[in-house]
């Protein structure tokens, strides 16, 4: 009968043997493991990251070398739940097995959400969201800059609100991508262009709602810094009311929706007209009050003259006073009528700016696939057109296109 004779190992031989066993185990070559970070430390000289990964019952040591740690898109912290891609190795000098980590991802919190929160904290610490840096929104803007997609519903909502509330304002559109590759660069260029040119009195930047990934361009650090240095006040209108981006925090004013941004950017024409009429009514009342005061003064003077002067002198002064009274009354009446006429003319001018008024004169507004038709060159046979008249809409199909020679 063969008897097995135990081999005598040195400590180094034992650790090396165990290391070979683990290294040659295919199941331990690449593993995914989840747990909670603990005792996380970064070597200041080497840049290597050392920590423990634990669950309710066990702990295992781990190391992430500098080349792998540099590719992380978030900042690991002790207590954070993570999923690691790693291999199991043995640190032979100490006879300890450990994880050599090649990749780390947050578990339970999305990478984008963590990136956003960390970037938000850093920019806030720099003062980019400070209230004292906010610029006031002008009360009566002459030109409004809009940075959004030229084909999105956000632009249509903004234009509809602006034309209804304040049609005398001019709108300058900077068409950009609002998501995907290239969107942050286009947004930054548009903000810088408005800031450098000074063409607009206020800027609306935004888009419709979407997922965090859809809105991610508005969390771009370069865009946040562009808005911060912009010399023109900026209103952020990104997504729906519950959506929040870094663009909202750095802008001078945040609107819950693009429509709300348009309402915040301009005053209401009807409210302005009401205030004008109220001012004229007040002026008219003050004029009538002054006329009544003159009339009372006249009566007092008339009684005084009758009591203290001879009759010829009284008649002379009476006629003089009546003449002055009539002149004052005529001047007051002229001023009152002039004020009323000015108010009516102002209302008529405002009404001429109303695009609906143009339609009542026999004109029509043509659109094709939500695009305003300005030239016969934009039409093709078979195009379905929407015809807007003053009292409704109709549809039409282009059967023939005849450009003018």
Protein Blocks (a to p, Z undefined) as FASTA:
>chain_A
ZZdddddddfklmmmmmmmmmmmmmklmpccdddddehiacdfklopacdddddfkbccd
ddddfklmmmpcbdcdehiacdddddddddfknopacdddfbdcdehiafklmmmmmmmm
mmmmnopmgmklpccddfbdfbdcddddfkbmklmmmmmmmmmmmmmbccddddddfede
hklmmmmmmmmmmmmnomafbdcdddddddfklmmmmmpfklmmmmmmpmbdcdddehjf
klccfklmmmmbdcfbfklmmmmmpccfklmmmmmmmmmmmmmmmmmmmmmmmmmmmmmm
mmmmmmmpcfklmmmmmmmmmmmmmmmmmmmmmmmmmmmmmmmmmmmmmmmmpmklmmmn
opacddeehiacfbfklpcehiacddddfkbccddddfbdcddZZ
